[in-house]
Amino acid sequence: MIRYDLICGNGHAFRAWFSSSDAFERQQAAALVSCPVCGDTRVERQITTPAIPAKGNRKEDDPARARVSSSDSGDDAARHARLMRQFVREVHAMVRERAEYVGTQFAEEARRRHADGTARQRPIWGEATAEDARELREEGIDVVPLPPLPDEGN
């Protein structure tokens, strides 16, 4: 089962479970996924973070959990690092698939779309300075910094 964080065309965020990503895509294409608040079937996935449990969440008395020696901790850290690199690649792929690239004109285009009300029609992505992003947020324009793609050699 896969849990997706979803958002409708009217901006209502909600969660739903699907048996697979293909099942979600089929149901979405057939307009079978709808917002529980307003019933809108214009539903898209939101960018989400993976659920990676922290060490402190482990139960010491859980016999099903294998004990990890200090020599194994590097393998665990390496696995988490691989998962995070994979997640960042997937986020980039999703953004490229669902958003329009506007290059270095990101701040100007975000302001224009916000002002004329077309910001929700199609998301955009591009380059902006940290100062541009801060100013956009102060102006009430939602922006999310995208982490850089990880180098394959790391």
C-alpha positions in Angstrom: 0.0 0.0 0.0 1.1 3.5 -0.8 -0.1 6.6 1.0 -0.1 9.8 -1.0 -0.5 13.4 0.1 -2.9 14.9 -2.4 -4.2 18.3 -3.3 -7.3 19.2 -5.3 -7.7 22.0 -7.8 -9.3 24.2 -5.1 -6.2 23.8 -2.8 -7.6 21.3 -0.3 -4.9 19.0 1.0 -5.7 15.4 2.0 -4.2 11.9 2.2 -5.3 8.7 0.5 -4.1 5.1 0.3 -3.6 3.1 -3.0 -2.5 -0.4 -3.7 0.2 0.9 -6.0 1.3 4.0 -7.9 -0.3 2.5 -11.1 -3.6 2.1 -9.2 -3.5 5.8 -8.3 -2.7 6.8 -11.9 -5.6 4.7 -13.2 -8.1 6.0 -10.7 -6.9 9.6 -11.2 -7.3 9.3 -15.0 -10.8 7.9 -14.5 -11.7 10.8 -12.2 -12.4 8.3 -9.3 -10.2 10.2 -6.9 -12.0 13.2 -5.4 -11.5 15.7 -2.7 -13.3 14.8 0.6 -13.9 18.5 1.2 -15.4 19.8 -2.1 -15.6 16.7 -4.3 -13.2 18.1 -6.9 -11.7 15.4 -9.1 -8.8 17.6 -10.3 -6.4 15.9 -7.8 -2.6 15.7 -8.0 0.1 14.3 -5.7 2.0 16.7 -3.5 5.7 16.4 -2.9 6.2 14.5 0.3 9.1 13.3 2.4 9.9 9.7 3.0 9.1 8.2 6.4 12.5 7.2 7.8 12.3 6.2 11.5 14.8 7.7 13.9 16.8 5.5 16.1 14.9 6.8 19.2 11.7 5.3 17.8 12.9 1.7 18.2 11.5 -0.5 21.0 14.2 -2.2 22.9 12.0 -5.1 23.9 10.9 -5.9 20.3 12.3 -9.4 19.6 11.5 -9.1 15.9 14.0 -6.3 15.5 17.5 -7.4 14.9 20.1 -5.9 17.3 22.7 -3.7 15.5 26.3 -3.7 16.6 28.4 -0.6 16.4 30.2 -2.1 13.4 26.9 -2.3 11.5 25.9 1.3 12.1 27.8 2.5 9.0 25.7 0.2 6.8 22.6 1.7 8.3 23.8 5.3 7.6 24.8 4.3 4.1 21.3 2.8 3.5 19.6 6.0 4.7 21.9 8.2 2.6 21.0 6.0 -0.5 17.3 6.4 0.3 17.6 10.2 0.6 19.5 10.5 -2.7 16.9 8.4 -4.4 14.2 10.6 -2.8 15.8 13.8 -4.1 16.0 12.3 -7.6 12.3 11.4 -7.5 11.4 14.8 -6.3 13.3 16.4 -9.2 11.6 14.0 -11.7 8.2 14.8 -10.3 8.8 18.6 -10.5 10.1 18.3 -14.0 7.1 16.2 -15.0 4.4 18.4 -13.4 5.9 21.9 -13.6 7.0 24.4 -16.3 10.7 25.4 -16.3 11.1 29.2 -16.3 14.9 29.4 -15.8 16.4 32.4 -14.1 13.1 34.4 -14.4 11.5 32.3 -11.6 10.9 35.2 -9.2 9.4 37.5 -11.8 7.2 34.7 -13.3 6.0 33.6 -9.8 5.0 37.2 -9.1 3.2 37.6 -12.4 1.3 34.3 -12.0 0.4 35.2 -8.4 -0.9 38.6 -9.5 -3.0 37.4 -12.4 -4.4 34.4 -10.6 -2.9 31.7 -12.8 -0.4 30.4 -10.2 -2.5 27.2 -9.5 -3.1 26.3 -13.1 0.4 25.0 -13.7 3.3 25.1 -11.2 6.7 26.5 -12.2 10.3 25.8 -11.3 13.5 27.6 -12.0 16.5 29.3 -10.4 16.2 32.0 -7.7 18.4 33.3 -5.0 17.7 32.7 -1.3 16.9 36.4 -1.1 14.3 36.1 -3.9 12.7 33.1 -2.2 12.5 35.0 1.1 10.9 38.0 -0.6 8.4 35.8 -2.4 7.4 34.1 0.8 7.0 37.6 2.5 4.7 38.6 -0.4 2.5 35.5 0.3 3.7 33.5 -2.7 4.4 29.9 -1.9 7.8 28.7 -2.9 9.7 25.6 -1.9 13.5 25.3 -2.3 14.5 22.2 -4.2 17.6 20.4 -2.9 20.3 20.0 -5.6 20.6 16.6 -7.3 23.1 14.4 -5.5 26.3 13.6 -7.3 26.5 9.9 -8.2 30.0 9.8 -6.8 29.0 10.7 -3.3 
